[in-house]
Amino acid sequence: MSTFRITTDSAVDLSPERMEELGIPFVSLHLMLEEKDILDDMKMETSMYLYNRMRAGKVGVTSQATIESFLTMWEPMLQEGEDILYIGFSSALSGTINSGTIAREQLLQKYPERKIFIVDSLCASAGEGMLVEYAVQMKNEGMKLEALYNEVEETKQYLHHWFTVDDLAYLKRGGRVSGAAALFATLLSIKPVMRVDANGRLVPYTKVKGRRAAIKKLFEILCEKIDTVKAKIINISHADCLDDVNTLIGYVKSKFPHIPVHTYAVGAVIGAHAGPGTLALFFIGKEPVQA
């Protein structure tokens, strides 16, 4: 009977400890910052180095995981007779899925008896991480590879991503908002609330005045949209804003004390685009994510 491994990439923004606990190997995306090639290793010290340099005005350039990194991760598994399920960073935000697809084509020519299933998560950060967590749970409960692939494809449609940023300047650099909009928001302390849509893209949802109001809006969205039966966990990721995390957790625990809340640092690649102060919330919703 064949066995299989679940694999992913560093955009899951979990933590090295959590990844070890789950037993999930991953390929790393990269960040070029001040002429240094930084591996997105999901370590807190890597994220903090990035945030501090960004606050000093430095700009990083991100790049997708390479084809070679997939070949290196996957080939030993195939040689051991294992099949593979890969859950990857949204194709709307990175070319990492494409690298994995090319690697799969190359490897299946050498190992035609094996299977490699690729899921475009349409997710980012600890939303992608939550999908991996769910997949591990279902595998541990005995679900077979093809059934698990189909289950993950179904689940991703209901995985909601909501977030706010502290400074629109970082999204402006990435072309997500205009310079005028970023300046206007900064002057008036306007904070955007954004989401990831059904195509895996970052899109604006609403704007509120002040950080506290943005955190409260995230909580209100959670209350409105969460499926309290199917939501086994709630994930929060953040870019060095622990006080805001604790405020949001307080809201969540007051309403949903029975649902565990996991907190993770935003990694180097996601953080390079969203910037310090990013606060994000992930959960399974009652309705599919909208386009």
C-alpha positions as CSV (number, residue, x, y, z in Angstrom):
1,M,0.0,0.0,0.0
2,S,1.4,3.4,-1.0
3,T,2.0,6.2,1.5
4,F,2.1,9.9,0.9
5,R,3.6,13.1,2.3
6,I,2.0,16.5,2.7
7,T,4.4,19.3,1.7
8,T,4.1,23.1,1.4
9,D,6.1,26.3,1.1
10,S,7.3,29.0,3.5
11,A,4.4,31.4,2.7
12,V,2.3,29.4,5.3
13,D,3.8,31.7,8.0
14,L,3.4,29.1,10.7
15,S,6.6,28.7,12.8
16,P,9.5,26.2,12.7
17,E,8.2,24.6,15.9
18,R,4.7,24.2,14.4
19,M,6.1,22.9,11.2
20,E,8.1,20.3,13.1
21,E,5.1,19.4,15.1
22,L,3.1,18.8,12.0
23,G,5.9,17.0,10.3
24,I,5.6,19.0,7.1
25,P,8.7,19.7,4.9
26,F,8.6,22.9,2.9
27,V,10.4,24.9,0.2
28,S,11.5,28.5,1.0
29,L,10.7,31.6,-0.9
30,H,13.4,34.3,-0.9
31,L,13.9,38.0,-0.1
32,M,16.6,40.2,-1.4
33,L,17.3,43.0,1.1
34,E,20.3,45.3,1.1
35,E,22.1,42.9,-1.3
36,K,21.5,39.9,1.0
37,D,19.6,36.9,-0.2
38,I,17.4,36.0,2.8
39,L,15.8,32.6,3.0
40,D,12.2,32.8,4.3
41,D,12.7,30.3,7.1
42,M,9.7,31.4,9.2
43,K,11.9,32.2,12.2
44,M,11.0,35.1,14.4
45,E,14.5,36.6,14.2
46,T,14.3,36.7,10.4
47,S,11.0,38.4,10.5
48,M,12.1,41.0,13.1
49,Y,15.2,41.8,11.1
50,L,13.0,42.5,8.1
51,Y,10.5,44.7,10.0
52,N,13.3,46.7,11.6
53,R,15.0,47.4,8.2
54,M,11.7,48.3,6.7
55,R,11.0,50.8,9.5
56,A,14.4,52.3,8.6
57,G,13.2,52.8,5.0
58,K,14.7,49.7,3.3
59,V,12.8,47.9,0.6
60,G,13.1,44.2,-0.1
61,V,12.4,42.3,-3.3
62,T,10.8,38.8,-3.0
63,S,11.2,35.8,-5.3
64,Q,9.4,32.5,-5.7
65,A,10.7,29.1,-4.6
66,T,12.9,27.6,-7.2
67,I,12.3,24.5,-9.3
68,E,15.5,23.0,-7.9
69,S,14.2,23.4,-4.3
70,F,11.1,21.3,-5.2
71,L,13.3,18.7,-6.9
72,T,15.5,18.5,-3.8
73,M,12.5,18.1,-1.5
74,W,10.4,15.7,-3.5
75,E,12.8,13.3,-5.2
76,P,13.9,11.5,-2.0
77,M,10.2,10.9,-1.1
78,L,9.5,9.5,-4.6
79,Q,12.6,7.3,-4.3
80,E,11.2,5.9,-1.0
81,G,7.9,5.0,-2.8
82,E,5.9,7.9,-1.3
83,D,3.3,9.9,-3.2
84,I,3.0,13.7,-2.6
85,L,0.4,16.3,-1.8
86,Y,1.7,19.9,-2.1
87,I,-0.4,22.8,-0.8
88,G,1.1,26.0,-2.3
89,F,1.0,29.8,-2.0
90,S,-1.7,31.5,-4.1
91,S,-0.8,31.6,-7.8
92,A,-2.2,35.1,-7.9
93,L,0.5,36.3,-5.6
94,S,3.5,34.2,-6.5
95,G,5.0,32.0,-9.2
96,T,5.9,29.3,-6.6
97,I,3.1,27.0,-7.8
98,N,4.5,27.2,-11.3
99,S,7.9,26.1,-10.1
100,G,6.3,23.2,-8.3
101,T,4.3,22.3,-11.5
102,I,7.5,22.2,-13.6
103,A,9.3,20.1,-11.0
104,R,6.3,17.7,-10.9
105,E,6.5,17.2,-14.7
106,Q,10.2,16.5,-14.6
107,L,9.9,14.1,-11.7
108,L,7.0,12.1,-13.0
109,Q,9.0,11.4,-16.1
110,K,11.5,9.6,-13.9
111,Y,8.9,8.1,-11.5
112,P,5.8,7.5,-13.6
113,E,4.4,5.1,-11.0
114,R,4.2,7.8,-8.4
115,K,1.6,10.6,-7.9
116,I,2.1,14.3,-7.1
117,F,-1.0,16.3,-6.4
118,I,-0.7,20.1,-6.4
119,V,-3.3,22.4,-4.6
120,D,-3.2,26.1,-5.5
121,S,-4.4,27.1,-2.1
122,L,-5.5,30.6,-3.3
123,C,-4.3,31.5,0.2
124,A,-1.5,33.5,1.9
125,S,0.2,33.5,5.3
126,A,-1.5,31.6,8.1
127,G,-4.5,31.0,5.9
128,E,-2.4,28.7,3.7
129,G,-1.0,27.4,7.0
130,M,-4.5,26.6,8.3
131,L,-5.2,24.6,5.1
132,V,-2.0,22.6,5.8
133,E,-3.1,22.1,9.4
134,Y,-6.5,20.8,8.3
135,A,-4.9,18.5,5.7
136,V,-2.6,17.0,8.4
137,Q,-5.5,16.4,10.7
138,M,-7.5,14.6,8.0
139,K,-4.5,12.5,7.0
140,N,-3.9,11.5,10.6
141,E,-7.6,10.5,10.7
142,G,-6.9,8.0,7.9
143,M,-8.0,9.9,4.8
144,K,-6.3,8.6,1.6
145,L,-4.4,10.8,-0.8
146,E,-6.9,11.4,-3.6
147,A,-9.8,11.9,-1.1
148,L,-7.7,14.3,0.9
149,Y,-6.8,16.3,-2.3
150,N,-10.5,16.7,-3.1
151,E,-11.3,17.6,0.5
152,V,-8.6,20.3,0.5
153,E,-9.8,21.7,-2.8
154,E,-13.3,22.0,-1.3
155,T,-12.2,23.4,2.0
156,K,-10.1,26.2,0.5
157,Q,-13.2,27.8,-1.0
158,Y,-14.4,28.5,2.6
159,L,-11.2,29.7,4.1
160,H,-11.5,33.4,4.8
161,H,-8.6,35.8,5.0
162,W,-9.1,39.3,6.5
163,F,-6.4,41.7,7.4
164,T,-5.5,45.3,8.2
165,V,-2.2,47.1,7.8
166,D,-0.7,49.9,9.9
167,D,0.9,51.9,7.0
168,L,-0.3,51.8,3.4
169,A,3.1,52.9,2.2
170,Y,4.2,49.3,2.0
171,L,1.3,48.3,-0.1
172,K,1.9,51.4,-2.2
173,R,5.4,50.2,-3.0
174,G,4.0,46.9,-4.2
175,G,1.4,48.6,-6.4
176,R,-1.6,47.6,-4.3
177,V,-2.7,51.2,-3.6
178,S,-1.9,54.6,-5.2
179,G,0.5,57.0,-3.7
180,A,-2.3,59.6,-3.2
181,A,-4.5,57.1,-1.4
182,A,-1.6,56.1,0.9
183,L,-0.8,59.8,1.7
184,F,-4.5,60.6,2.3
185,A,-4.9,57.6,4.6
186,T,-1.8,58.4,6.6
187,L,-2.8,62.1,7.2
188,L,-6.3,61.1,8.3
189,S,-5.3,57.9,10.2
190,I,-7.5,55.9,7.9
191,K,-6.9,52.1,8.2
192,P,-7.9,49.7,5.4
193,V,-9.5,46.4,6.0
194,M,-8.7,44.0,3.2
195,R,-9.3,40.4,2.2
196,V,-8.1,37.6,-0.1
197,D,-10.8,36.9,-2.7
198,A,-11.8,33.6,-4.4
199,N,-9.1,34.1,-7.0
200,G,-6.4,34.4,-4.4
201,R,-5.9,38.2,-4.8
202,L,-5.6,40.9,-2.2
203,V,-8.6,43.2,-2.5
204,P,-9.9,46.2,-0.4
205,Y,-13.0,45.7,1.7
206,T,-13.6,48.9,3.7
207,K,-11.8,51.7,5.5
208,V,-12.1,52.8,9.1
209,K,-10.6,55.6,11.2
210,G,-8.0,54.4,13.6
211,R,-6.2,51.2,14.4
212,R,-8.6,50.2,17.2
213,A,-11.6,50.5,14.9
214,A,-9.8,48.3,12.3
215,I,-9.2,45.6,14.9
216,K,-12.8,45.8,16.0
217,K,-13.9,45.5,12.3
218,L,-11.9,42.3,11.9
219,F,-13.7,40.8,14.9
220,E,-17.1,41.9,13.6
221,I,-16.4,40.2,10.3
222,L,-15.4,37.0,12.2
223,C,-18.7,37.1,14.1
224,E,-20.7,37.5,10.9
225,K,-19.0,35.0,8.7
226,I,-17.5,32.2,10.8
227,D,-18.9,28.6,10.6
228,T,-18.9,27.8,14.3
229,V,-19.4,24.1,13.6
230,K,-16.7,23.5,11.0
231,A,-14.1,26.1,12.3
232,K,-11.8,23.9,14.4
233,I,-9.2,26.7,14.9
234,I,-8.8,30.4,14.3
235,N,-5.4,31.6,13.0
236,I,-4.0,35.1,13.6
237,S,-0.7,36.3,12.0
238,H,1.0,39.6,12.7
239,A,4.0,41.7,11.8
240,D,5.4,42.8,15.2
241,C,2.2,44.1,16.8
242,L,1.6,41.8,19.8
243,D,-0.5,44.4,21.7
244,D,-3.0,44.4,18.8
245,V,-2.9,40.6,18.6
246,N,-3.8,40.4,22.3
247,T,-6.7,42.9,21.8
248,L,-8.0,40.8,18.9
249,I,-7.6,37.6,20.9
250,G,-9.5,39.1,23.8
251,Y,-12.5,39.9,21.5
252,V,-12.3,36.4,19.9
253,K,-12.2,34.5,23.2
254,S,-15.1,36.5,24.7
255,K,-17.3,35.3,21.8
256,F,-15.8,31.9,20.8
257,P,-14.1,30.5,23.9
258,H,-14.4,26.9,22.6
259,I,-12.3,27.6,19.4
260,P,-8.5,27.4,19.8
261,V,-6.7,30.5,18.5
262,H,-3.2,30.0,17.0
263,T,-0.9,33.1,16.6
264,Y,2.1,33.3,14.2
265,A,4.5,35.9,13.0
266,V,4.1,37.1,9.4
267,G,7.2,35.8,7.5
268,A,9.7,37.6,5.5
269,V,8.1,37.3,2.1
270,I,4.5,38.3,3.1
271,G,5.9,40.9,5.5
272,A,8.0,42.5,2.7
273,H,4.7,43.4,1.0
274,A,2.4,44.2,3.8
275,G,4.8,45.8,6.2
276,P,5.2,46.0,10.0
277,G,2.0,46.3,11.9
278,T,0.1,43.9,9.6
279,L,-2.6,42.0,11.5
280,A,-4.5,39.2,9.8
281,L,-7.3,36.8,10.7
282,F,-8.1,33.4,9.2
283,F,-11.1,31.1,9.7
284,I,-13.6,28.7,8.0
285,G,-16.7,30.6,6.9
286,K,-20.3,29.7,6.5
287,E,-20.3,30.8,2.9
288,P,-17.6,30.4,0.2
289,V,-15.1,33.3,-0.2
290,Q,-16.4,35.8,-2.7
291,A,-14.6,36.8,-5.9
